[in-house]
Amino acid sequence: MKIKVLGRELLVSFILGGIPCLIAFERSGVIGITDYLRAIDTSHTTVYYFSILALTHFLVSHIGFFSPRYYEKIKILFHSVYPILNDVGTSLACLYRVITGSTLACGLLGTTFYPVLGELKSPLCLFILTVPFLWMSVIVNDGYNNAKSKQV
């Protein structure tokens, strides 16, 4: 995987999830972070729904790519559906980005303000927890970009 893609994804994730986490810490300390993390906690139903939206975006984009382009009504249909799908198709990627940025910010805060908290174990665990969320964010975003490139 390219370092540029990971760096971009980390930056976007930090902007979406890390900065609000830092703001919550600045305003209310650890309780603010706890409240913030509870607020972004999503149910399984929401994750499944966002997954279905992302999959629908992917499938419709690819079906549109392989559909006959010489039928004007089909082209009009796909061109009217694509903007909506592009807006809702990124919801899953955004969810993973917010979680990635939040775990990254919590790791930074743990390292900076609470170094005695289990020495480096606690912040290191949070940095390690960032990896699967970052990985999923990259995968979902690549799928979105692939699907969008197939739109005619």
N, C-alpha and C positions, 0 to 999 in steps of 0.2 A: 504494500500500500504506500502511496506517495506521502511524503512528509508534508507537502504543501496542502493536500486534502485534509490531513489530520490537524494541521495547524489552523486552517480555515475553520474547520468544524469545532475545534476547541475555542477559538475566538468567538464564533457565533454562539456557541453554547454558554460561554461565560457571560456574554452580553445579555442573553435571554434568561439565564438562570442564576448565574453567579452574582451579578451586580444587584439584583433584587435581594438575594441572600445577604450580601454585605450591608445593604441598606437596612434590612430587618435587624441585623446584628448591631448596627450603629444606633438604631432607635431604641431597641429593647433588650439587647444582649442575647444570651442563649435562649431565653424565653421567646424572643422575637424570631429566632431561627426555627425553634420548635413550632411556633405558630405558622410560619411561612411554609415549612416542610409539610405540615398537616394540610395546609391550604392547597398545595400542589399534588397531594396524594390523590391518585385517581382510582376509581373502582375498576374491577376486571371488565365490567360491561363497557366502560368508556374506552379502555384499551382495545377490546374486541371491535367495537364500533369504528374506532379510528383505523384499525387494521383493515376492516372491510372497506372503508373509504379509500385507503391507499391502494388496496387490491383492485377496487373498481376503477380507480384512476389508471392504474397500470393496464388492466385488461381492455378498457374502452380505447385507450390510446393505441394499443397494439392492434386491436380489431380495426380501428380507423385507418391505421397504416396499411393493413392488408386488404381493406375493402376496395371495391371497384371505385376508382376516382372519377370515372366518366359519367356517373349519375349525379346530376346537380343536386337533387334533393338529399342524397346521402351526405354530400359535402356540406350542405347547409346545416343538416342535422348535427354532424360532428363539430362543425365550427361554432354552433350555438351551445353545445354541451362542454366543449373543452375549457372555456374560461371558468365555469363553475367547478369542474373537476380539478382544475389546477389550484383553485383556492382551497378546496376541502381535502385534496390529496396530500397536502403537506402537514396536516394536523398531527399525524403520528410522528413525523420527523421533528416537529416542534416540541411535542411532548418529551421525546428522548433528549432533545437539546436542553430543555429546561432542567431536566433531572441531571444531565451530565454537568451542566454549569453549577448547579446547586451542590452536588457532591464535591466538585472541584473547589468551590468557595469554602465549603465546610472544612475541607482538608487544609486549605491555606489558613483559615482562621484557627484551626486546631494547632497548626505548626507555629503560627505567629504568637497567639495570645495564651495558649495553654500547653507550653512545651513540657511541663511536668506531668501532664495527663498521660500516664503510661509511656513516658518518654516519646519515642517516635511511633509506637505501635498504633495508637488511635488515628493520627493523621495519615499514616501510611496505609492503614486499612481503607480510609476514605478515598485516597488517591487510587488504590487498587480497585475500589468499587466504581470509580469513574470509567475504567476501561471497558467493561461490558456495555455500559450506556453509550459511551463514545462509539464503540463498534457498531451497535444497533443504529445509532444516529447516522453514521456514515453509510451503512447498508441501505437504510430506508431512503436517505437522500439520493444515493446513487440510483436506486430504483425509480425514484421520482424523476430524476434528470433523464434517465433512459426512456421512461414513458413519454416525457414531454418532447424528447427529440424525435419520437415516432409520430407525433401529431403533424398532420399534413395541412 
